[in-house]
Amino acid sequence: MAKQNQFSFLTSAALLVIIVSVSETLCRPLEEEHLLKQHEEWMAIHGRVYKDAVEKAKRYEIFKENVKRINAFNNGKDVGYKLAVNKFADLTNEEFRASYTGYKRRPTRVLSSGEKKPFKYANFTAIPAALDWRTKKAVTPVKDQGNCGSCWAFSAVAAMEGITMIKKGKLVPLSVQELVDCDDNDDGCMGGLMDSAFEFIVSNGGLTTEANYPYQGIDGTCNTAKTANQAASITGYQDVPANNEKALLQAVANQPVSVAIEGGGYNFQFYSSGVFTGSCGTDIDHAVTAVGYGKTSGSGGTKYWLMKNSWGTGWGEKGYMRIQKDVSSKAGLCGLATEASYPTA
Ligand SMILES: *[C@@H]1O[C@H](CO)[C@@H](O)[C@H](O)[C@H]1NC(C)=O
């Protein structure tokens, strides 16, 4: 009897080992098959076509790593926001950073017409508890910069569209391409900054409409026939006092504000929803537009800034990001309080 028991124990143990090893070898190809299928589906959704099998295999490996990393993040500790396998999923973070950002830090030189007047909203106190400039019809639909480092132009234009609506009562999508092609203060798809764009807009007598001079996403020659037909203008611009989220709040309470930010990080690349709480540094390389702020509901609500981005509506919350406000670092999360500015009109 004892012998028989021992025999059946050994048999079950052996069987278990066999089952485990079989399921292990079965699981791996299944996961691979699933990921291959997911990549094909993703390619179809995003209209991605690769030039050859070598490129496809290379992109698949990157896609796979991203999917695994995104899933691990989403299944991990809840930090208030989620990532998604979005249109950037076949790019490494280095490739993404090189192609989809484009903010150049402010040079130390003094810009010729850079306003040195005191911060005009310094004494403003009628600050609402929450604000969304979209509900006040001061924000145009989300645009997509594509594979061009023109974030600076989208940010400047969004802030200008906002102040134009506030001052003139009309919301008109303005031309980003005009800045990309004509603004010699900046480098088109190679990058730029909002302050020098505002400066160009003043000297240019304004900007024409998006409809008249539509976005192409490539550096082109300035079409002067089109720029003769300006639809809106600004009188200048001001910098929000640096490293001061309270000053930024005073500005955003009055108008949409251009914000420089470190947007090239991995979690920024794949952000999909919730209040972004990191991770990022303050090495500002991207530009967005602050179009509001608020606090999530519940007792331990998180305060956030509402940022309009220019990566299309498929990124983030329909093209927007909510990002943590009033963090301990004076620079703001991802450096958002370091180089903010707004046009005056
Ligand atoms: C804010 O108030 C102070 C004190 O009254 C005043 O000196 C300053 O000029 C005001 N700033 C602005 C921008 O109005």
The ligand as an ORCA input file, in Angstrom:
! r2SCAN-3c Opt
* xyz 0 1
  C      -0.155     95.844     -8.044
  O      -0.362     96.548     -6.854
  C       0.789     97.265     -6.414
  C       0.450     97.869     -5.056
  O      -0.744     98.572     -5.113
  C       1.174     98.296     -7.446
  O       2.329     98.985     -7.031
  C       1.458     97.608     -8.769
  O       1.722     98.550     -9.776
  C       0.274     96.750     -9.182
  N       0.635     95.965    -10.345
  C      -0.094     95.899    -11.449
  C       0.450     95.100    -12.570
  O      -1.155     96.461    -11.556
*
